[in-house]
Amino acid sequence: MAPFPASPAPVPNTAFRALRGQRSPGEFAAAVRRAAREIGEQVACDARYIGRVESGEIRCPNYAYERVFRHMFPGREPAEMGFLPRETVRGRGARNRRNALPPRTESPVDGHAPDPGYQEVNRDRPGGEESEVLRRAFMTGGTAAMAAASLGGIPGMPAIPAPRRAGDSEARAVEEAVRQIRLLDDRHGADALYRRAARPLRAAHELLDAATRRQEVADRLHIGAGELAISVGWLAHDSGRLADARSHYAEALATARVIGDAGLEAHAFCNTAFLARDAGRPREALRAAQAAQQAARGLGSARLLSLVALREAGGWAGLGDRTACEGALSRARTLFERGAGDADPEWMTFFGEAELEGLEAQCRSALGEWGRAAGHARRAVALQDPHFARNIALYTAQHAGDLARAGEPEAAAAAGERGLDLLAGVRSARIRAMLADTARSLRRHRRNGRVSDFLDRQGVGGGVRA
């Protein structure tokens, strides 16, 4: 593996250390997590992260941490907390352009029309100074009534203006749309969001044809539209619309190639690999994961390389190659243990230890190692932050299925019932299908009372109890 690009020696962040005061790093980390929950954010902050900030290793926090720090220290700008400007650390200009991909001229793929008949959920948008500033910026493209129509009945889903000339406010609108869709998906799942999320995507595509004064704005619009296509593609994937998801990911990949953005290309290939695995195409999953690694290699993010190594492991597991899968899993854990860094993409906030365990559970399950898979799924549930309600439901459903195949029907039924409880607040066709599959595998144990209860709730029918 090629070494990461060299970075300047870290300079201790004395301003941030002063903000911690007399609290220990662990106590301060706990305060950060509490503040995050207050504004609806999710951060996996621990004493190690605080130490890395204070040592200067982390020179600029990601957007989620920035919002939390602004909430904790009202009126202070990131520079007053000792952080460097984002564009000098994480921006497009900070990337190693020798690793950028050459521009190509492929045309984006049109997405399929969304399916009708889905109801929406409501959620208050998270607070915080930045969110309020951006909300005002989104409204500049039209009246409040027009914005409300664009939101489609989902509070928190930002409107995207459609002017003839695009500037900073329009680029911010696209970027915030991506963030809000991810937050809504984390909490509610994809089924309720997919149709509505297609609307800001169409608006983002219209902005790509608007005149811009600066190339930096044009780049942000293209990257934002690509990330939005990936987010909408994920909603399609999780709600069972696999063909739509494939189209949206192809669109994002084409956008990445057009503007030569390695980060967007790595993200598109990463999601394509996951989709191919779920669609039963392990060789395609493997090729896409390896392409994602190639694109990500020059970006300097160990966590991103860890995630795409897990995507590769999923491909090998689908092919039944235990040795290659073990090698990819080992590589993923080694990279994960290097920790988070400035170069980690903003979209990776979901990728923590819980996701690592959950993806290994899926690999073990594909290899037929049901007991080991159940252990990893159980740890994933225990480790997941409550903010990620959809992921907790997913890991619980995975746990139930693995227990059923491991010959533990009663434990599987108990986990299945917990999964059904969680689906009261989460709408995901993928998770419902997993629980339905578990129910089918438990039919022969219907005389067990606990299993019968689960089958009744699932709609399979428990039959006569022992």
C-alpha positions as CSV (number, residue, x, y, z in Angstrom):
1,M,0.0,0.0,0.0
2,A,1.4,3.4,-0.9
3,P,2.2,5.6,2.0
4,F,-0.1,8.5,2.9
5,P,1.1,12.0,1.8
6,A,3.3,13.7,4.3
7,S,1.7,16.3,6.6
8,P,3.2,19.1,8.7
9,A,4.3,18.3,12.2
10,P,1.4,18.9,14.6
11,V,1.3,22.1,16.6
12,P,-0.4,21.8,20.1
13,N,-3.8,23.4,20.2
14,T,-3.4,25.5,23.4
15,A,-6.7,27.3,22.9
16,F,-8.7,24.1,22.9
17,R,-6.8,22.8,25.9
18,A,-7.8,26.0,27.8
19,L,-11.4,25.4,27.0
20,R,-11.2,22.0,28.7
21,G,-10.2,23.7,31.9
22,Q,-9.9,21.4,35.0
23,R,-11.8,18.5,33.4
24,S,-10.0,15.4,32.5
25,P,-10.0,14.4,28.8
26,G,-12.5,11.7,29.6
27,E,-14.9,14.1,31.4
28,F,-14.6,16.6,28.6
29,A,-15.3,13.9,26.0
30,A,-18.5,13.0,28.0
31,A,-19.5,16.7,27.9
32,V,-19.0,16.7,24.2
33,R,-21.3,13.7,23.7
34,R,-24.0,15.2,25.9
35,A,-23.8,18.5,23.9
36,A,-24.1,16.5,20.7
37,R,-27.3,14.8,21.9
38,E,-28.8,18.2,22.8
39,I,-28.6,19.3,19.2
40,G,-29.4,16.0,17.6
41,E,-25.8,15.3,16.5
42,Q,-23.9,12.0,16.8
43,V,-20.2,12.0,17.7
44,A,-18.1,9.1,19.0
45,C,-15.9,11.4,21.2
46,D,-13.6,9.8,23.7
47,A,-10.5,10.9,25.7
48,R,-8.3,9.8,22.8
49,Y,-10.0,12.2,20.4
50,I,-9.6,15.1,22.8
51,G,-5.9,14.2,23.1
52,R,-5.5,14.3,19.4
53,V,-7.2,17.7,19.1
54,E,-5.1,19.1,21.9
55,S,-1.9,17.7,20.4
56,G,-2.7,19.4,17.1
57,E,-3.1,16.1,15.2
58,I,-6.7,17.0,14.4
59,R,-6.3,20.5,13.0
60,C,-9.9,21.0,11.9
61,P,-13.0,19.1,13.2
62,N,-15.5,17.6,10.8
63,Y,-18.9,19.4,10.4
64,A,-20.6,17.4,13.1
65,Y,-17.9,18.2,15.7
66,E,-17.9,21.8,14.6
67,R,-21.6,22.1,15.3
68,V,-21.2,20.6,18.7
69,F,-18.3,22.8,19.7
70,R,-20.2,25.9,18.5
71,H,-23.1,24.7,20.7
72,M,-20.8,24.2,23.7
73,F,-19.0,27.6,23.3
74,P,-21.5,30.0,21.9
75,G,-20.1,33.0,20.1
76,R,-16.7,31.4,19.5
77,E,-15.5,30.8,15.9
78,P,-13.4,27.6,15.2
79,A,-10.3,29.8,14.8
80,E,-10.8,31.0,18.4
81,M,-10.8,27.4,19.5
82,G,-7.5,26.9,17.9
83,F,-8.6,25.3,14.6
84,L,-7.4,26.0,11.1
85,P,-9.7,27.1,8.3
86,R,-11.5,24.1,6.7
87,E,-10.4,24.9,3.2
88,T,-6.7,24.7,4.2
89,V,-7.1,21.3,5.8
90,R,-10.1,19.5,4.3
91,G,-11.0,21.4,1.2
92,R,-10.5,20.6,-2.4
93,G,-7.3,22.8,-2.5
94,A,-5.8,20.8,0.3
95,R,-5.9,17.5,-1.6
96,N,-2.9,16.1,-3.3
97,R,-3.7,16.9,-6.9
98,R,-1.3,14.3,-8.2
99,N,-3.8,11.8,-6.9
100,A,-6.8,13.5,-8.5
101,L,-8.4,11.5,-11.3
102,P,-8.2,12.8,-14.9
103,P,-11.4,14.5,-16.2
104,R,-13.6,12.4,-18.4
105,T,-16.6,13.1,-20.5
106,E,-19.1,10.5,-19.5
107,S,-22.7,11.7,-19.1
108,P,-24.6,11.2,-15.9
109,V,-27.2,8.5,-15.8
110,D,-30.8,9.6,-15.3
111,G,-32.4,8.2,-12.2
112,H,-35.6,6.2,-12.3
113,A,-38.8,7.8,-11.2
114,P,-39.6,7.1,-7.5
115,D,-42.3,4.7,-6.6
116,P,-45.6,6.1,-5.3
117,G,-47.5,5.3,-2.1
118,Y,-45.0,6.0,0.6
119,Q,-45.9,8.2,3.6
120,E,-43.5,10.6,5.2
121,V,-42.4,11.1,8.8
122,N,-41.8,14.3,10.7
123,R,-38.8,15.4,12.7
124,D,-37.6,18.7,14.0
125,R,-34.4,19.8,12.3
126,P,-31.4,20.0,14.6
127,G,-30.6,23.4,16.0
128,G,-27.3,25.2,16.2
129,E,-26.0,28.5,14.8
130,E,-24.8,27.0,11.5
131,S,-28.1,25.2,10.8
132,E,-30.0,28.5,11.3
133,V,-27.7,30.5,9.1
134,L,-27.9,27.9,6.4
135,R,-31.7,27.7,6.7
136,R,-31.9,31.4,6.0
137,A,-29.6,31.0,3.0
138,F,-31.9,28.2,1.6
139,M,-34.9,30.5,1.7
140,T,-33.3,33.1,-0.5
141,G,-34.3,31.2,-3.6
142,G,-38.0,31.9,-3.1
143,T,-40.8,32.5,-0.7
144,A,-41.4,30.5,2.4
145,A,-44.5,28.9,0.7
146,M,-42.4,27.7,-2.2
147,A,-39.7,26.4,0.2
148,A,-42.3,24.5,2.2
149,A,-43.6,22.8,-0.9
150,S,-40.0,21.8,-1.8
151,L,-39.6,20.4,1.7
152,G,-42.4,18.0,0.9
153,G,-43.8,17.8,4.4
154,I,-40.5,16.7,6.1
155,P,-39.2,19.2,8.5
156,G,-35.5,19.3,8.3
157,M,-35.3,18.6,4.5
158,P,-33.9,21.8,3.1
159,A,-35.2,23.6,0.0
160,I,-32.8,24.1,-2.9
161,P,-33.3,27.3,-4.8
162,A,-33.2,27.3,-8.6
163,P,-31.8,30.6,-9.8
164,R,-30.2,31.3,-13.2
165,R,-26.9,32.2,-11.5
166,A,-25.5,30.0,-8.7
167,G,-23.3,31.2,-5.8
168,D,-22.2,30.3,-2.3
169,S,-25.8,30.1,-0.9
170,E,-26.9,27.7,-3.6
171,A,-23.8,25.5,-3.0
172,R,-24.5,25.5,0.7
173,A,-28.1,24.5,0.1
174,V,-27.0,21.4,-1.8
175,E,-24.4,20.5,0.9
176,E,-27.0,21.0,3.7
177,A,-29.5,18.9,1.8
178,V,-27.0,16.0,1.9
179,R,-26.5,16.4,5.6
180,Q,-30.1,16.6,6.5
181,I,-31.0,13.5,4.4
182,R,-28.3,11.5,6.2
183,L,-29.6,12.7,9.6
184,L,-33.2,11.8,8.7
185,D,-32.1,8.4,7.4
186,D,-30.1,7.7,10.6
187,R,-33.2,8.2,12.7
188,H,-36.1,7.0,10.5
189,G,-34.8,4.7,7.7
190,A,-35.2,5.1,4.0
191,D,-38.8,4.1,3.2
192,A,-40.4,7.4,4.2
193,L,-37.7,9.6,2.6
194,Y,-36.9,8.3,-0.8
195,R,-39.6,10.0,-2.8
196,R,-39.1,13.3,-1.1
197,A,-35.3,13.2,-1.4
198,A,-35.5,12.9,-5.2
199,R,-36.9,16.4,-5.3
200,P,-33.7,18.2,-4.0
201,L,-31.7,16.0,-6.2
202,R,-33.5,17.2,-9.3
203,A,-33.1,20.8,-8.1
204,A,-29.3,20.2,-7.6
205,H,-29.1,18.9,-11.2
206,E,-30.7,22.1,-12.4
207,L,-28.1,24.1,-10.5
208,L,-25.4,22.4,-12.4
209,D,-26.5,24.2,-15.5
210,A,-26.7,27.6,-13.8
211,A,-24.0,30.2,-14.5
212,T,-21.3,30.6,-11.8
213,R,-18.7,33.3,-11.3
214,R,-16.1,31.1,-9.6
215,Q,-14.8,27.6,-10.4
216,E,-14.7,26.8,-6.7
217,V,-18.5,27.2,-6.6
218,A,-19.0,25.1,-9.7
219,D,-16.8,22.4,-8.1
220,R,-18.8,22.5,-4.9
221,L,-22.1,22.2,-6.8
222,H,-20.8,19.2,-8.7
223,I,-19.5,17.4,-5.6
224,G,-22.7,18.3,-3.7
225,A,-24.9,16.9,-6.5
226,G,-22.8,13.8,-6.6
227,E,-23.0,13.3,-2.9
228,L,-26.7,14.0,-3.0
229,A,-27.1,11.3,-5.8
230,I,-25.3,8.8,-3.5
231,S,-27.6,9.7,-0.5
232,V,-30.7,9.3,-2.7
233,G,-29.2,6.1,-4.1
234,W,-28.7,4.8,-0.5
235,L,-32.4,5.5,0.3
236,A,-33.4,3.6,-2.8
237,H,-31.1,0.7,-1.8
238,D,-32.4,0.5,1.8
239,S,-36.0,0.7,0.6
240,G,-35.6,-2.2,-1.8
241,R,-35.3,-0.3,-5.0
242,L,-32.0,-1.8,-6.1
243,A,-32.3,-0.8,-9.8
244,D,-32.9,2.9,-8.8
245,A,-30.0,2.7,-6.4
246,R,-27.7,1.4,-9.1
247,S,-28.7,4.3,-11.4
248,H,-28.1,7.0,-8.8
249,Y,-24.7,5.5,-7.9
250,A,-23.7,5.4,-11.6
251,E,-24.8,9.1,-11.8
252,A,-22.5,10.0,-8.9
253,L,-19.6,8.1,-10.4
254,A,-20.1,9.9,-13.7
255,T,-20.1,13.2,-11.9
256,A,-16.9,12.3,-10.1
257,R,-15.2,11.4,-13.4
258,V,-16.3,14.6,-15.0
259,I,-14.7,16.8,-12.4
260,G,-11.9,14.5,-11.5
261,D,-12.8,14.2,-7.8
262,A,-11.2,11.1,-6.2
263,G,-13.2,11.4,-2.9
264,L,-16.5,11.4,-4.7
265,E,-15.4,8.5,-6.9
266,A,-14.3,6.4,-3.8
267,H,-17.7,7.1,-2.2
268,A,-19.6,6.0,-5.3
269,F,-17.7,2.8,-5.7
270,C,-17.9,2.1,-2.0
271,N,-21.7,2.2,-2.1
272,T,-21.8,0.4,-5.4
273,A,-19.9,-2.5,-3.8
274,F,-22.4,-2.7,-1.0
275,L,-25.3,-2.7,-3.4
276,A,-23.8,-5.4,-5.6
277,R,-23.3,-7.6,-2.5
278,D,-26.9,-7.2,-1.4
279,A,-28.1,-7.9,-5.0
280,G,-26.2,-11.2,-5.1
281,R,-23.4,-10.1,-7.4
282,P,-20.3,-10.8,-5.3
283,R,-17.8,-10.4,-8.2
284,E,-19.1,-7.0,-9.0
285,A,-19.0,-6.1,-5.3
286,L,-15.3,-7.2,-5.2
287,R,-14.4,-5.2,-8.3
288,A,-16.2,-2.1,-7.1
289,A,-14.6,-2.3,-3.6
290,Q,-11.1,-2.6,-5.2
291,A,-11.8,0.4,-7.4
292,A,-12.9,2.3,-4.3
293,Q,-9.6,1.4,-2.7
294,Q,-7.7,2.7,-5.7
295,A,-9.6,6.0,-5.7
296,A,-9.2,6.4,-1.9
297,R,-5.5,5.5,-1.6
298,G,-4.3,9.1,-2.1
299,L,-6.8,10.8,0.1
300,G,-5.1,10.1,3.4
301,S,-8.0,8.6,5.3
302,A,-7.3,5.4,7.1
303,R,-11.0,5.1,8.1
304,L,-12.1,5.3,4.5
305,L,-9.6,2.6,3.5
306,S,-10.9,0.5,6.4
307,L,-14.5,0.8,5.2
308,V,-13.7,-0.1,1.6
309,A,-11.6,-3.1,2.8
310,L,-14.8,-4.2,4.6
311,R,-16.6,-3.9,1.3
312,E,-14.0,-6.1,-0.3
313,A,-14.4,-8.6,2.5
314,G,-18.1,-8.7,1.7
315,G,-17.3,-9.6,-1.9
316,W,-14.9,-12.4,-0.9
317,A,-17.5,-13.7,1.6
318,G,-20.1,-13.8,-1.1
319,L,-17.7,-15.8,-3.3
320,G,-17.0,-18.2,-0.4
321,D,-13.3,-17.4,-0.2
322,R,-12.7,-17.6,3.5
323,T,-8.9,-16.9,3.3
324,A,-9.3,-13.7,1.2
325,C,-12.2,-12.5,3.4
326,E,-10.1,-13.0,6.5
327,G,-7.3,-11.0,5.0
328,A,-9.5,-8.1,4.1
329,L,-11.2,-8.1,7.5
330,S,-7.7,-8.1,9.2
331,R,-6.6,-5.2,7.0
332,A,-9.9,-3.3,7.8
333,R,-9.3,-3.6,11.5
334,T,-5.7,-2.5,11.3
335,L,-6.7,0.6,9.3
336,F,-9.6,1.3,11.7
337,E,-7.3,1.2,14.7
338,R,-5.2,4.1,13.2
339,G,-8.1,6.2,14.4
340,A,-10.1,9.1,12.9
341,G,-8.3,12.0,11.1
342,D,-8.7,15.3,9.4
343,A,-9.0,13.7,6.0
344,D,-12.0,11.5,6.9
345,P,-14.9,12.3,4.7
346,E,-17.9,14.0,6.4
347,W,-20.3,11.3,5.2
348,M,-18.4,8.7,7.3
349,T,-19.8,9.8,10.7
350,F,-21.8,6.5,10.8
351,F,-18.6,4.4,10.6
352,G,-17.6,3.6,14.1
353,E,-16.8,0.4,16.0
354,A,-20.5,-0.7,15.9
355,E,-20.5,-0.6,12.1
356,L,-17.2,-2.4,12.0
357,E,-18.7,-5.2,14.0
358,G,-21.9,-5.2,12.0
359,L,-20.1,-5.5,8.7
360,E,-18.0,-8.4,10.0
361,A,-21.2,-10.1,11.2
362,Q,-22.5,-9.9,7.6
363,C,-19.3,-11.4,6.3
364,R,-19.4,-14.3,8.9
365,S,-23.0,-14.9,8.1
366,A,-22.3,-15.1,4.3
367,L,-19.5,-17.7,5.1
368,G,-21.9,-19.8,7.2
369,E,-20.2,-19.0,10.5
370,W,-23.5,-18.3,12.3
371,G,-22.2,-18.4,15.9
372,R,-19.4,-15.9,15.2
373,A,-21.8,-13.8,13.1
374,A,-24.2,-13.6,16.0
375,G,-21.5,-12.5,18.4
376,H,-20.4,-9.7,16.1
377,A,-24.0,-8.6,15.6
378,R,-24.7,-8.6,19.3
379,R,-21.6,-6.4,19.9
380,A,-22.7,-4.0,17.1
381,V,-26.1,-3.5,18.8
382,A,-24.4,-2.9,22.2
383,L,-21.9,-0.4,20.7
384,Q,-24.2,1.7,18.5
385,D,-25.1,5.2,19.6
386,P,-28.8,5.7,20.1
387,H,-28.8,8.4,17.4
388,F,-28.5,5.7,14.8
389,A,-31.9,4.2,15.3
390,R,-32.0,2.6,11.9
391,N,-28.6,0.9,12.4
392,I,-29.6,-0.5,15.8
393,A,-32.7,-2.0,14.1
394,L,-30.5,-3.4,11.3
395,Y,-27.9,-5.0,13.7
396,T,-30.8,-6.5,15.8
397,A,-32.3,-8.0,12.7
398,Q,-28.9,-9.4,11.7
399,H,-28.5,-10.8,15.2
400,A,-31.9,-12.5,15.1
401,G,-31.2,-14.2,11.7
402,D,-27.7,-15.4,12.8
403,L,-29.1,-16.9,16.0
404,A,-31.8,-18.7,14.1
405,R,-29.3,-20.3,11.8
406,A,-27.0,-21.0,14.7
407,G,-29.7,-23.3,16.2
408,E,-30.9,-20.9,19.0
409,P,-34.6,-20.4,18.0
410,E,-35.8,-18.9,21.3
411,A,-33.0,-16.4,21.4
412,A,-33.6,-15.6,17.8
413,A,-37.3,-15.0,18.4
414,A,-36.5,-12.6,21.3
415,A,-34.1,-10.7,19.1
416,G,-36.7,-10.7,16.3
417,E,-39.3,-9.2,18.6
418,R,-36.8,-6.4,19.6
419,G,-36.3,-5.8,15.9
420,L,-40.0,-5.4,15.4
421,D,-40.2,-3.0,18.3
422,L,-37.5,-0.9,16.8
423,L,-39.3,-0.8,13.4
424,A,-42.1,1.3,15.1
425,G,-39.8,4.3,14.6
426,V,-37.8,3.1,11.6
427,R,-39.0,2.3,8.1
428,S,-36.7,0.1,6.1
429,A,-37.8,-2.5,3.6
430,R,-34.4,-4.1,3.9
431,I,-34.8,-4.7,7.6
432,R,-38.3,-5.9,7.3
433,A,-37.2,-8.4,4.7
434,M,-34.5,-9.7,7.1
435,L,-36.9,-10.2,9.9
436,A,-39.4,-11.9,7.5
437,D,-36.6,-14.3,6.4
438,T,-35.8,-15.1,10.1
439,A,-39.5,-15.8,10.7
440,R,-39.6,-18.2,7.8
441,S,-36.5,-20.1,9.1
442,L,-38.2,-20.4,12.6
443,R,-41.5,-21.9,11.4
444,R,-40.4,-25.4,12.3
445,H,-40.0,-24.3,15.9
446,R,-43.5,-22.8,16.2
447,R,-44.4,-25.0,19.2
448,N,-41.9,-22.9,21.2
449,G,-44.0,-20.2,22.9
450,R,-41.5,-17.4,22.4
451,V,-41.1,-18.4,18.7
452,S,-44.9,-18.5,18.3
453,D,-45.2,-15.0,19.7
454,F,-42.7,-13.7,17.2
455,L,-44.3,-15.5,14.3
456,D,-47.7,-14.1,15.3
457,R,-46.3,-10.5,15.3
458,Q,-44.5,-11.1,12.1
459,G,-47.7,-12.3,10.5
460,V,-46.5,-15.9,9.9
461,G,-48.7,-17.6,12.5
462,G,-47.5,-19.5,15.5
463,G,-49.6,-22.6,15.3
464,V,-50.1,-24.9,18.3
465,R,-47.8,-24.4,21.2
466,A,-46.1,-27.3,23.0
